[in-house]
Amino acid sequence: MHNSQNQLTEINKNIESRIKELNYKDYNPKIIAVSKTFNEDKIKPLIEFGHRDFGENRVQEAYEKWSNIKDNKIKLHLIGKLQTNKVKIAVSLFDFIHSLDNEKLANKIAEEQKKVKRNLKIFIQVNFGDEKQKSGIAPKYIENFYNYCKKNLNLDVIGTMCLPPYAENPEPFFKQLGEINQSLKLNELSMGMSEDYLTAIKYRSTYLRIGSKIFGKRN
């Protein structure tokens, strides 16, 4: 068994026991294996193992890497910032976008999707710490932005996503994101990474973005 397969099996076990511990019913979060900076040799063993959800941060890198290995079963998630000039490639390649964070970008995605007749599943990125260096919509503007995406652009917004402020306890942010989701009646939550995915499970995250815990340290 390849090391990444071992790691994934281990993570799945941890998730299962955490869910049992919390006594959650009908709850089955998905793991996005964040393969950014890792090459095909690292990814292929996981595909052979039956894993189907992969995450990338950069559109260009993802395009070069996945164009020849992606099939219909593989779901590709863009979890990094999306520049408007990269929307065309992103819409043709990805199945999910986790980082929608402004109207200009929303308009561009809607426009490209019409052209190629694709309908990506989209998360709105929420910025809690009002961190200047981080993307995302401030919580107070979420409802308006969501309505705009849904009603004006007909985007398939399925949930919200956050990156909690670095070095802070993520728990209050996970809790808050869950509350935002409920208020918008959305089902999917993209939160939790290698360090805090077990905490994210407590708040019923449905997509866990796990990279280094599966693939090892990045160079």
N, C-alpha and C positions, 0 to 999 in steps of 0.2 A: 504493500500500500504506500502510495506517495505521501510525503509529509503533509501537504496541504489537505489531502483527503482525511488523514488522521486528525488534523486540527479541526476540520469541519465537523467530523463525527463527534469530537470532544465538545465543541460548541453546541451542537444539537442536543447532546446529553445534558449539558448545563441548562439549556433553555427548558427542556422537558421537566427537569427536576424543579426549576424555579416556578414553572406554571403549576405543577402539582402542589408545591409549597403554598402558593397564593390561592390555590383551589379555584383557578379560573376555568370556566367551561367554554367550549366552542371558541377557543382562541388559539390561533396557529400562525404566529408571525413568520414572515419570510426573511431569509438572509440574503442580502445583496453582497456578493463577494467583490470587494472593491479592488479591482485589478490594475488601477492606475500605476504607471511606471514598471509594471511587471510584463514580461514578454509572453509570447505564445506558449513557450515550453512550460511556463509556470501555470498557464491557464488551462491547457489541454487536459491534464490529469483530472481537473475538477469537472470538465465537460464530460469526460469519459465516465466519471463517477456518477453522473446524472444531475449535476448541479446546473441550474438554468438561469439564475439571476446574477448579472454582473454589473458593476458600477465603474464608471470612468469619470475623470475630472476635466479632461481636455478633449475638445471635439476633434482636433487634428490628430492627436495621438490615437484616439479611439478609432478614427476612420482608417488610419494606416494599419492598425492592428486587427480590427474586426471585419473589415471588408471581405476578407477571404475565409474567415472561420465562423461567421455568424450564420445560423440557419433559422428556420421558422420557430423552432422551439426555444431558442435563446432569447431572453428578454434583457435588453441593454438599457441601463439607467444612467442618465447624465446627472451627476450630483455636484459638479462644480459650476462656477459662474458661466453663464452663457452670454457671449457677446452677440449683438444683433447681426454682425457680419458673418457669423458662423451658423445662423439659424437654418439656412438652406441645407447644409450638410447634416446638421443635428436632426432635423425633421426626417431626413431620408434614412438615417441610421438608427436612431434611438427609438425605444418604445415608451420610455418614461422620462420626464424631466422633473427634477426635484427642486429646481432653483429659480422658478419664475418670481421675479421681484420688481418688475416695473411695467407700466402701460405700453411703452414703446416696444418692449420685448414681446409682450402679449399680442400686440397688433401684428408684429412680424411673424410670430409663430402661426397665428390664425391665417394669415395671408399665404404662407408657404404650404400649410396643411391643405388648403383648398387646391392649390396647384397640383400637388402630388396625390391628392385623395388619401391622406393618412390622418389618423386622429389619435394623437399621443395622449397618454394619461399624464396628468400634470399635478404637481404639488406647488403650493405657494410657499415661498420661504419667508419665515417670520424672523424679524430681528428684535430680540428682547432687550439686549443690553444697550440699545441705541449706540452700538459700536460703529464708529465711522468706517473702519476698515472692512466691516462685514456687510454683505448684501442682505437684502430682506426688507419686508414691509413692516413698519411699526404696528404693534397690535391695534392701536386705535383706528388705523386706516384699513385694516384687513377686510372688514365687512363690505365696504364700498368697492374695494379692489376686486374682491371675489364676485360681487354682483356684476361688475363691469365685464370681467372675464367670461362669466357664465351667460349673462343676458345679451350683452352687446356682441361678444365674439364667439359665443357658443363653444368655448373651450371645455374640454372634459377634465375639469378640476376635481380630483378625487380625494385630496387631502392637503395637509400642511406639513412643513418640514422646518426643523431648526438645528442650528449649531450653537449649543449653549456657550456663554462666554468662557474663554479658556481659564483653566485653573480655579473655576468656581464650582460649587456643588451643582450638578445638572438637575437635581430633583425638582426644585421649584419651577424650572423652565419646562421640564417635561409635563409637569402637572398643568401648567398654564396653557401649553400647546394643546393638551387634551381637552381643556375647557373651551378653547377657541374652536376646536374641531366640532365639539358638541353643539356649540351655539350656531355653527354654520351647517349642522347636520351632515357632516362629512365622515366617511368611514375609515379613511386610511391616514396613518401617522408615520412619517419618516423621521425617526429619531433613535439615537443610540448607536454608538460606535464600539470599536474594540474595547475601550476602557470602561464603558458605562452601559453596555447593552443589557446587562441583568437588571439595572435600575430602570431602563426604558421599558422593560417588560412589565414592571409593576404598574406602569401607566399605559399599558396595552398598546405599545408601539406595534404597528403591523409590518413595517419594513426596517430591518436593522442593517446598518451600513458597516460591514466588518471587513477590514483590510489586513492590517498587520497581524492580527490574531490568526488569520488563515494562511497568509503568504509569507509571513516573517517580516523582518525589518526592511524598510525601503533604503536604498543606497542614498 
